[in-house]
Structure formats: C-alpha cells, structure tokens
C-alpha cells in the first residue's frame, strides 16, 4: 500500500539513519516516528529526507516515519499579515498535506 505521508522501514541491528523520506513537510516538527507501534520523540530530522534516531534500533524493528500537519492555521491573514504568494502557498500545502494524511489513515483501516 502506498502512503502519501508515511514511510515504513524494517530496521537492521543498531540502525539509526532512515532515508529517504518520500513525503514533503512544512516544518521538521511535523515529522513523527513510531518504533514497533510506539511513538518516540528521540530523533532528529537531519534534512528534508533523513531521520536519525538517537539510539540504534533493534533488528527487525518496525519504524514508521510520518507527517502530522497541524490543523490550526499556519498563516493568519489578519492583523497586518500580508497576503503574499509565499503565505498562500504555505496555506495550500497545509490543506493538501492534511488531506493526504487523512487519506493515509483511511487506507490503514
């Protein structure tokens, strides 16, 4: 099954680097990781397509790396915030990413 905003890996013994990520994200804080179904927070997004765990995984661990875009507006068009092409593109991407993530959830059912 292909996902829009999720990559799954089977770890080798001691593996810390997982790449490539096949989905874009607006901010590295939107990238989440689970190890054998448990969400972990001890990782770093080292660039646009690589996640590095702080501790090595165990052989055959199931590593899922996924995007979780906030549902609150990332750009507010009030209070003097200019309506720029960049702000409109950020808003468009946010809505697209949320839709993709919802589709992934439905596909997992």
Secondary structure, 3 states (H helix, E strand, C coil): CCCCCEEEEECCCCCCEEECCCCCCCCHHHEEEEECCEEECCEEEEECCEEEECCCCCCCCEEEEEECCCCCCCCCCCCCCCCCHHHHHHHHHHHHHHHHHHHHHHHHC
